[in-house]
Amino acid sequence: MSEESKPAAPADNLVTTSHTLPSGQSYTATTGTVVLREEVTTDGRFEGLRPKAEVFVTSYTLDGADPLTRPVTFAFNGGPGSSSVWLHLGVLGPRRVVMGDAGALLPPPYGLADNEESLLRESDLVFIDPISTGYSRVAEGEKAEPYHGFSGDLESIGEVIRLWTTRNGRWMSPKFLAGESYGTVRAAGLADHLQSRYGMYLNGVMLISSVLDYATGEFNEGHDLAYALYLPTYAAIAHYHGLHGDRPLAEVLREAEEYADRDYLWVLARGNRLTEQERAAAVAKIATLAGLSEDYVDRVNLRIEHIRFFTELLRSRRRTVGRLDGRFTGWDPDAGREHFTADPSMDAIMGPYSAALNHYLRTELGYANDLPYEILTSRVQPWSYKEFENAHVHVADRLAAAMRANPHLRVHVACGYHDGATPYFAAEHTFAHLAVPAELAGNVEFKYYEAGHMMYVHEPSRLQQSADLAAFVLGEQA
């Protein structure tokens, strides 16, 4: 190919607009793609930088703020395969989705409103879409697969953070990460990666709907831990749907936690060594807590798998309940199946967030792109966990290493009681085993909400979570 016929090298494609918060403070939004490049060396000779990907980023910076004291938060969601739309337009950004809530959803095309509780009041914000999500794509001629895995993802997101920090003169700013779901895996890994690769030490990590140890959610033969750790979430969802009468939620959760912590694990470990009386007592207890029949608990051998639970709980009402948020209900065409065909909570949120994001970027932020914005894509699958071959995925050790090296690193863990994807009791279990000295235990805080995985779709939870995140960034102690 001649030099004249070669395509032009990709360049950053950014649009900047000015806006005002409801408080009257002005801020600048910058949105578009940033080119990632790699150093090319052949036979020991440096041959320059080669474009490898174009990553879509939206940043918000408060005008006139001192970069030496103004925090900056880098945010992303999970999936793998999710864009950052959920944190962006759900709780953190200056604009938010208006969609209603469980039992009172608004009709299309939904709405978009000022987020008066935006974290932008306390911190500049940078939302990052991992490669193949949002508008992020690999460069022409490159393959996407190297980025569809644990290490490739960490390195690319870490490079975006380094570039943004350097180009905007923010190395001396307080820096935070905010990740949701698989984004908590990414955030824990990044806390260690940014330190070891770039010497970039963070002030805090916000883990929203945390899952740092996949063993806590694996329902595999011979592995009983997840059955116990999910029980309090089952109890919370059953309570929401009226299956615990007028008992307070806190009372139900306390009973479920106490049983899951001690007796349930003992019962499962005993196997066929249980006496008839011990098994009958366990069946009755588990059924009462989970809101299921004793016959069902007995038939599944005391082990309630989560998708089966969401399909079974309200079977008598011909309803399924949500995995991401058990407060939502839906219908299945076959009311006798074992596993629902769709998550009603995902069905409820996909439309509002897709409409809002596609409208917002083009009409309010002035960014035009004819590619489809990949809200949540399967194109990243199969996701590679080759670093954990013959072992379950576990990144709590990386977060612990970052905390030991940087004893000022604080961690915020946000949990939804009705989250059936990343249960709160599993997160507690993981952090109870975090390998940090006792004097660093106070660096970790937990916050709880009566909602699901995206707890901010529940308005009271959104308001409380916004206040909790602001307090964390400001370093205020509860």
C-alpha positions in Angstrom: 0.0 0.0 0.0 1.4 3.4 -1.0 1.8 6.1 1.6 -1.0 8.1 -0.2 -3.5 5.3 0.1 -2.9 4.5 3.8 -5.7 5.6 6.1 -5.0 8.5 8.3 -3.9 7.7 11.8 -6.7 8.0 14.3 -6.7 11.1 16.5 -8.6 12.1 19.6 -12.1 13.2 18.8 -13.4 15.3 21.7 -16.2 17.8 22.1 -16.3 20.4 24.9 -19.4 22.1 26.2 -20.2 24.4 29.1 -23.0 23.8 31.6 -24.3 24.9 35.0 -25.3 22.8 38.1 -28.6 23.6 39.8 -26.5 25.2 42.5 -25.2 27.8 40.0 -21.7 26.4 39.7 -20.4 26.2 36.1 -18.7 23.1 34.8 -17.1 21.8 31.6 -18.1 18.6 29.9 -15.7 16.9 27.5 -16.8 13.8 25.6 -15.5 11.7 22.8 -12.8 9.2 22.0 -9.2 9.1 23.2 -6.6 7.1 21.2 -4.5 4.6 23.1 -1.1 3.8 21.6 1.6 1.2 22.3 5.3 1.5 22.0 6.7 -0.5 19.0 10.2 -1.9 19.3 11.8 -4.2 16.7 15.2 -5.8 17.3 15.8 -3.4 20.1 15.0 -0.3 18.0 12.2 1.9 19.0 10.0 2.5 16.0 7.3 4.8 17.5 3.8 4.6 18.8 1.1 2.5 17.1 -2.6 3.3 17.6 -4.3 0.3 19.2 -7.7 1.5 20.4 -10.1 4.5 20.6 -11.8 4.7 24.1 -14.9 6.7 24.7 -14.6 9.0 27.7 -16.9 11.6 29.2 -15.4 13.9 31.8 -16.9 16.7 33.9 -14.7 19.3 35.6 -15.9 22.1 37.9 -14.7 25.5 36.5 -12.3 27.5 38.6 -11.5 24.7 41.0 -7.9 24.2 42.4 -6.5 21.0 40.8 -4.3 20.5 43.9 -7.3 20.0 46.2 -10.2 19.1 43.8 -10.8 15.3 43.8 -11.3 13.4 40.6 -13.3 10.2 40.4 -12.8 7.6 37.5 -16.0 5.6 37.1 -17.0 2.5 35.1 -19.5 -0.3 35.3 -19.0 -4.0 34.8 -20.6 -6.8 32.8 -18.1 -7.6 31.4 -19.5 -5.9 28.4 -21.2 -2.9 30.1 -20.7 0.7 29.3 -20.6 3.3 32.1 -24.1 4.5 31.5 -25.6 3.2 34.7 -23.3 5.1 37.1 -23.2 8.0 34.7 -26.9 8.6 34.4 -28.0 6.8 37.5 -26.2 8.4 40.5 -22.9 10.2 39.8 -23.3 12.5 36.8 -24.9 15.9 36.6 -27.9 14.5 34.7 -30.0 11.5 35.6 -32.6 9.1 34.2 -36.2 9.4 35.2 -37.9 6.0 34.8 -40.1 5.4 37.9 -39.4 2.3 40.0 -40.6 -1.2 40.7 -44.4 -1.4 40.4 -44.6 2.2 39.1 -42.5 2.3 35.9 -43.0 5.2 33.5 -43.8 4.6 29.8 -41.3 5.2 27.0 -39.6 7.5 26.1 -38.9 8.1 29.8 -37.1 11.3 31.0 -33.9 13.1 31.9 -33.5 15.5 34.7 -30.8 17.5 36.6 -29.1 15.4 39.2 -29.1 17.9 42.1 -27.2 15.3 44.2 -24.4 14.7 41.6 -21.0 13.8 43.0 -19.7 16.6 40.7 -20.4 18.9 43.6 -17.5 17.2 45.5 -15.4 15.7 42.7 -14.6 16.0 39.0 -15.8 12.9 37.2 -14.4 10.8 34.4 -16.6 8.0 32.9 -14.8 5.3 30.9 -16.3 2.8 28.5 -14.2 -0.3 28.2 -13.2 -1.4 24.7 -16.2 -2.8 22.6 -18.7 -1.0 24.9 -20.2 2.4 24.4 -18.4 4.0 21.4 -15.0 2.4 22.4 -13.5 0.3 19.6 -10.1 -1.1 18.6 -8.1 0.8 16.0 -8.4 -0.2 12.4 -6.7 -3.5 11.7 -6.4 -4.4 15.4 -8.1 -7.3 17.2 -10.5 -6.7 20.1 -9.9 -10.1 21.9 -6.8 -8.9 23.8 -8.9 -6.4 25.6 -11.7 -8.9 26.4 -10.1 -10.3 29.5 -9.0 -9.5 33.0 -5.4 -8.2 32.3 -6.0 -6.6 28.9 -9.0 -4.7 30.4 -7.0 -3.5 33.4 -4.1 -2.3 31.3 -6.3 -0.4 28.8 -8.4 1.3 31.5 -5.3 2.0 33.5 -3.7 3.7 30.5 -6.8 5.9 30.0 -6.6 7.0 33.6 -2.9 7.8 33.3 -3.4 9.7 30.1 -6.3 11.8 31.5 -4.5 12.5 34.7 -1.3 13.6 32.9 -3.0 15.7 30.1 -5.1 17.5 32.6 -2.4 18.2 35.2 -4.1 16.1 37.9 -1.3 14.0 39.4 -1.5 16.0 42.6 -5.3 15.8 42.8 -7.0 13.4 45.3 -8.0 10.4 43.1 -10.8 7.9 43.5 -12.1 4.9 41.5 -15.8 4.0 41.4 -16.8 0.6 40.0 -20.0 -1.3 39.9 -20.5 -5.1 39.7 -17.6 -6.5 37.5 -16.4 -2.9 37.8 -15.5 -3.7 41.4 -13.2 -6.5 40.1 -11.7 -3.9 37.8 -11.4 -1.3 40.5 -9.7 -3.7 42.9 -7.2 -4.8 40.3 -6.6 -1.2 39.2 -5.8 0.0 42.7 -2.9 -2.4 42.6 -2.1 -2.0 38.9 -1.9 1.9 39.0 0.4 1.7 42.0 2.8 -0.9 40.7 2.8 0.2 37.0 2.7 4.0 37.3 3.3 4.8 40.9 -0.2 6.3 41.1 -1.5 6.0 44.6 -5.2 6.5 45.2 -7.2 8.1 48.0 -10.2 5.8 47.8 -12.1 3.1 45.9 -15.9 2.9 45.8 -17.2 -0.6 45.2 -20.8 -0.6 44.3 -22.5 -4.0 44.3 -19.1 -5.7 45.1 -17.9 -9.1 44.0 -14.2 -9.6 44.6 -14.3 -13.4 45.1 -16.3 -15.5 42.5 -16.3 -18.4 44.9 -19.0 -16.6 46.9 -21.4 -16.8 44.0 -20.6 -20.2 42.4 -23.3 -22.8 42.7 -21.2 -25.8 41.8 -21.5 -29.4 42.8 -19.5 -29.9 46.0 -19.2 -26.2 46.7 -21.8 -25.0 49.3 -20.6 -21.6 50.3 -22.8 -19.6 47.9 -26.0 -21.3 49.1 -25.4 -19.9 52.6 -24.2 -16.5 51.5 -27.3 -16.0 49.2 -29.8 -16.9 52.0 -30.1 -13.4 53.5 -30.8 -11.9 50.1 -33.5 -14.5 49.5 -35.0 -13.6 52.8 -34.9 -9.9 51.9 -36.6 -10.5 48.6 -39.2 -12.7 50.2 -39.8 -10.0 52.8 -40.3 -7.4 50.1 -43.0 -9.5 48.5 -44.9 -10.0 51.7 -43.8 -13.5 52.6 -42.6 -12.6 56.1 -45.8 -10.9 57.3 -45.3 -7.7 59.2 -41.9 -8.5 60.6 -39.3 -5.7 60.2 -36.7 -6.3 57.5 -33.9 -5.9 59.9 -35.3 -8.7 62.1 -35.6 -11.0 59.1 -32.1 -10.3 57.9 -30.6 -10.8 61.4 -32.2 -14.2 61.6 -31.1 -15.2 58.1 -27.6 -14.0 58.7 -27.2 -15.9 62.0 -28.5 -19.1 60.4 -26.3 -18.7 57.3 -23.2 -17.9 59.3 -23.3 -21.0 61.5 -26.1 -23.7 61.3 -26.7 -23.6 57.5 -23.0 -24.3 56.6 -22.9 -27.0 59.2 -26.1 -28.6 57.8 -24.7 -28.6 54.3 -21.4 -30.0 55.3 -23.0 -32.9 57.2 -24.6 -34.2 54.0 -26.3 -37.6 54.5 -24.9 -37.7 58.0 -27.8 -35.5 59.1 -30.4 -37.3 61.2 -34.0 -37.3 60.0 -34.9 -34.7 62.7 -31.9 -32.5 61.9 -32.8 -32.5 58.2 -36.5 -31.7 58.8 -35.6 -28.8 61.1 -33.2 -27.4 58.4 -35.8 -27.8 55.7 -38.3 -25.9 57.8 -35.9 -23.1 58.7 -34.6 -22.6 55.2 -38.1 -22.6 53.7 -39.4 -20.1 56.2 -36.5 -17.7 55.6 -36.5 -18.0 51.8 -40.2 -17.8 51.5 -40.4 -21.2 49.7 -42.3 -24.4 50.5 -40.7 -27.1 52.6 -41.4 -29.5 49.8 -39.4 -27.4 47.4 -36.4 -27.0 49.8 -36.4 -30.7 50.4 -36.5 -31.6 46.7 -33.5 -29.4 45.9 -31.6 -31.0 48.8 -31.5 -27.8 50.9 -29.6 -26.0 48.2 -31.4 -23.1 46.5 -29.7 -22.0 43.3 -30.3 -18.3 42.6 -32.0 -18.3 39.1 -34.2 -21.2 40.3 -35.1 -19.0 43.3 -36.1 -16.0 41.2 -38.3 -18.4 39.1 -39.8 -20.2 42.1 -40.5 -17.6 44.7 -43.7 -16.2 43.2 -44.7 -19.1 41.0 -48.1 -19.4 42.7 -48.7 -15.8 41.5 -47.4 -16.6 38.0 -44.6 -14.1 38.4 -40.8 -14.2 38.3 -38.6 -11.8 40.3 -35.5 -9.9 39.2 -32.0 -11.0 39.6 -30.4 -7.6 39.6 -33.3 -6.3 41.8 -35.7 -8.7 43.4 -38.3 -5.9 43.9 -39.2 -6.1 40.2 -41.5 -8.8 38.9 -42.2 -10.1 35.4 -44.0 -12.9 33.5 -42.6 -16.0 31.8 -44.5 -17.7 28.9 -44.0 -21.0 30.7 -45.0 -20.8 34.4 -43.6 -24.3 35.0 -40.0 -23.8 33.9 -37.0 -24.0 36.3 -35.1 -21.0 35.0 -36.8 -17.7 33.9 -36.1 -16.6 30.3 -35.4 -13.0 31.2 -34.6 -10.9 34.2 -37.5 -8.5 34.8 -35.3 -5.9 36.5 -32.9 -5.8 33.5 -36.0 -5.4 31.2 -37.1 -2.5 33.3 -33.9 -0.5 33.2 -32.5 -1.2 29.7 -35.0 1.0 27.8 -34.8 4.1 30.0 -31.0 4.2 30.2 -30.6 3.5 26.5 -32.9 6.3 25.4 -31.5 8.8 27.9 -27.9 8.1 26.9 -28.4 8.3 23.2 -30.4 11.5 23.5 -28.0 13.1 26.0 -24.7 12.6 24.2 -25.9 14.1 20.9 -28.3 16.8 21.9 -26.8 18.1 25.2 -23.1 17.2 25.0 -22.8 17.7 21.2 -21.1 14.5 20.4 -22.2 12.8 17.2 -21.4 9.2 16.2 -23.3 6.9 13.9 -22.0 3.7 15.6 -24.5 2.0 17.9 -23.7 3.0 21.5 -23.2 -0.5 23.1 -25.0 -0.1 26.4 -24.5 -3.8 27.4 -22.9 -6.1 24.8 -22.2 -9.8 24.5 -19.4 -9.0 21.9 -16.8 -9.2 24.7 -17.6 -12.8 25.3 -16.0 -15.2 26.0 -14.2 -13.0 28.6 -10.8 -14.4 29.4 -9.8 -15.2 33.0 -6.6 -17.0 31.9 -4.8 -15.5 34.9 -7.0 -17.6 37.2 -6.7 -20.9 35.3 -7.7 -23.8 37.6 -8.8 -21.4 40.3 -11.8 -19.1 40.9 -11.5 -15.4 40.2 -10.3 -13.6 43.3 -9.0 -10.1 43.4 -9.4 -9.2 47.1 -5.7 -10.0 47.4 -4.9 -7.3 44.9 -6.9 -4.7 46.8 -5.3 -5.8 50.1 -1.9 -5.4 48.5 -2.7 -1.9 47.5 -3.9 -1.1 51.0 -0.8 -2.5 52.6 1.4 -0.4 50.3 -0.8 2.6 50.7 -2.3 2.6 54.2 -4.2 5.8 53.5 -6.3 4.0 50.8 -9.9 3.9 51.9 -12.6 1.6 50.6 -16.4 2.2 50.4 -18.6 -0.9 49.8 -22.2 -0.2 48.7 -24.7 -3.1 49.0 -28.4 -3.6 48.0 -30.4 -6.0 50.2 -32.4 -7.1 47.2 -29.4 -7.6 44.9 -29.5 -11.2 43.7 -26.4 -10.8 41.5 -23.8 -9.7 44.1 -25.3 -10.4 47.5 -24.4 -8.2 50.4 -23.6 -11.1 52.7 -21.1 -12.4 50.2 -19.4 -9.0 50.1 -19.2 -9.1 53.9 -17.7 -12.6 53.8 -15.0 -11.5 51.4 -14.0 -8.4 53.4 -14.0 -10.5 56.6 -11.1 -12.3 55.0 -9.2 -9.3 53.6 -5.5 -9.7 54.2 -4.8 -6.4 55.8 -3.5 -5.6 59.4 -6.0 -4.8 62.1 -5.1 -1.2 62.1 -6.3 -0.8 58.5 -9.7 -2.5 59.1 -11.2 1.0 59.8 -10.3 2.0 56.2 -13.3 0.0 55.0 -16.9 1.1 55.3 -20.1 -0.6 54.3 -23.4 1.1 53.3 -26.7 -0.7 52.8 -29.8 0.1 50.8 -33.3 -1.4 50.5 -32.9 -1.8 46.8 -31.0 -4.0 44.3 -27.9 -4.1 42.2 -28.4 -0.6 40.8 -29.7 0.6 44.1 -30.1 4.2 42.8 -33.2 3.3 40.7 -34.9 3.4 44.1 -35.3 7.1 44.9 -34.8 7.0 48.7 -31.7 4.8 48.1 -30.4 7.2 45.4 -30.6 10.1 47.8 -28.9 8.3 50.6 -26.3 6.8 48.4 -25.4 10.2 46.9 -24.9 11.6 50.4 -22.8 8.5 51.4 -20.5 8.8 48.4 -20.1 12.5 48.9 -19.1 12.0 52.5 -16.6 9.3 51.5 -14.9 11.5 48.9 -14.8 14.4 51.4 -13.2 12.0 54.0 -16.0 12.4 56.5 -16.5 9.6 59.0 -19.9 8.2 59.6 
